[in-house]
Amino acid sequence: MAIIEIIDGEGSVANTIMADEAFAQQHYPDAWRVASIQDAPAPLPQAVRHMTSQALRWRLTVSERAAIEWAAVDRADATEVQRKNAATLRSMLKDQDQAQFVDLDDSGVASYLLLIEDLQLIAPGRASEILGAPVQPGERP
Amino acid sequence: MAKLSEFEGGRLLPVRSQLVLSSTTITVIDDGWAIVAGMGGGAGGSKSFAAGNSAAWGVKAFPVTAGSLIGFVIGAGGLAATAMNTPSSAGGTTLITLNGSALMTCPGGEAGQPSTAGKTPVTSTVTGADYWTPGRQPQTFLAGAAVDVGNGTNSTSGAWGDHSVDLQGLLAGVPAGAYFWPFDINFHGSQPGSPGVGTGPGSGIAAGIFAGGSGHSDASYQTPPGRGASAGRTGSNNPPHNGGAGLAHLRLFKRV
């Protein structure tokens, strides 16, 4: 079965149909062609990448977790930008605490990891390393 | 409601019931009646512009005699527009014939507009049907439109394909568990990819039959639409999908 274009007397496409070539030739003799674009294959099912909040936390080293906690503290003598970053971190950490599970394909999780990488709380490349690692059985909710 | 098999003094025996997914011709074996349902193809997807419409569908009952030829030309989904700034194309027309004469013509969904936020009016009409239902516009400007199998369509997210099934109690679409008589389809659930239920970008799950394809302007991989539904738009770095192909259904009743 293919996508067949039916050609009218003017050479224009009069219809596109689902048919095999024998059907097209029988019903539209020499007035058809196989369409240049066939259906794209359906995407393969992707594994759901859910893990517990604790599992995501444990993908960070102790020193990385400590750096994040330290950066999340609100300090009266910090600049406004630093205080806003700290508030953003606290908000994201709270979201994770309250989540029943973490979806590694969720854009919010990626935003969190990219933020702590931008703030140099983890080394460059760690965000993609943490996001890309396969979910282990012990990490699943 | 009376069943066709109860007409003619209850002397009509249902002998055949099948979906027709590709063009073919079926020879009737016995005198009796036929009921056909047909649906065109949904509009194809675009790389940069809004989605087009889903297809119309119709139903026709007619007497047949042994040896009658019922022809089905199944409309394809609109071809995907793979170049940037090219609007999606309309779905193909499904044509049902009896002994070579047109019986019912079901047009495909109208192509999308050459803009990111335009919607194409639904103007196509089914001809020859005993009754019919027009196609639908997409609910948003990203994802594809679902087929109206009763009571309209709905959306749960701008990027998820539109649904034929009412997932949120919005009184738009049919409830999960409903039976779609013309095509002999049960809307058995509300899980993504179930009949009449769309899916989200990157899910890897194709939309259920009659549900719209997902769509977004970002780099997400979009999911293809179900039969008769339209495909969503994609960003610049992903190919859009063709629209959902049309389909038909045939029931034959033998006079006994």
HADDOCK unambig.tbl for C-alpha pairs under 7 A between the chains (distance, minus, plus):
assign (segid A and resid 3 and name CA) (segid B and resid 76 and name CA) 6.24 0.50 0.50
assign (segid A and resid 15 and name CA) (segid B and resid 92 and name CA) 5.48 0.50 0.50
assign (segid A and resid 15 and name CA) (segid B and resid 93 and name CA) 6.41 0.50 0.50
assign (segid A and resid 16 and name CA) (segid B and resid 75 and name CA) 5.83 0.50 0.50
assign (segid A and resid 16 and name CA) (segid B and resid 76 and name CA) 5.28 0.50 0.50
assign (segid A and resid 16 and name CA) (segid B and resid 92 and name CA) 4.87 0.50 0.50
assign (segid A and resid 17 and name CA) (segid B and resid 73 and name CA) 6.69 0.50 0.50
assign (segid A and resid 17 and name CA) (segid B and resid 74 and name CA) 5.39 0.50 0.50
assign (segid A and resid 17 and name CA) (segid B and resid 75 and name CA) 4.14 0.50 0.50
assign (segid A and resid 17 and name CA) (segid B and resid 76 and name CA) 4.34 0.50 0.50
assign (segid A and resid 17 and name CA) (segid B and resid 92 and name CA) 6.10 0.50 0.50
assign (segid A and resid 18 and name CA) (segid B and resid 22 and name CA) 5.15 0.50 0.50
assign (segid A and resid 18 and name CA) (segid B and resid 23 and name CA) 5.90 0.50 0.50
assign (segid A and resid 18 and name CA) (segid B and resid 74 and name CA) 5.41 0.50 0.50
assign (segid A and resid 18 and name CA) (segid B and resid 75 and name CA) 5.94 0.50 0.50
assign (segid A and resid 18 and name CA) (segid B and resid 76 and name CA) 5.13 0.50 0.50
assign (segid A and resid 19 and name CA) (segid B and resid 22 and name CA) 5.39 0.50 0.50
assign (segid A and resid 19 and name CA) (segid B and resid 23 and name CA) 4.83 0.50 0.50
assign (segid A and resid 37 and name CA) (segid B and resid 79 and name CA) 6.64 0.50 0.50
assign (segid A and resid 39 and name CA) (segid B and resid 241 and name CA) 6.98 0.50 0.50
assign (segid A and resid 39 and name CA) (segid B and resid 242 and name CA) 5.89 0.50 0.50
assign (segid A and resid 40 and name CA) (segid B and resid 241 and name CA) 6.26 0.50 0.50
assign (segid A and resid 42 and name CA) (segid B and resid 206 and name CA) 6.43 0.50 0.50
assign (segid A and resid 42 and name CA) (segid B and resid 224 and name CA) 6.63 0.50 0.50
assign (segid A and resid 43 and name CA) (segid B and resid 204 and name CA) 4.97 0.50 0.50
assign (segid A and resid 43 and name CA) (segid B and resid 205 and name CA) 6.82 0.50 0.50
assign (segid A and resid 43 and name CA) (segid B and resid 223 and name CA) 6.95 0.50 0.50
assign (segid A and resid 44 and name CA) (segid B and resid 204 and name CA) 5.46 0.50 0.50
assign (segid A and resid 45 and name CA) (segid B and resid 204 and name CA) 4.38 0.50 0.50
assign (segid A and resid 45 and name CA) (segid B and resid 205 and name CA) 5.72 0.50 0.50
assign (segid A and resid 46 and name CA) (segid B and resid 203 and name CA) 6.54 0.50 0.50
assign (segid A and resid 46 and name CA) (segid B and resid 204 and name CA) 5.50 0.50 0.50
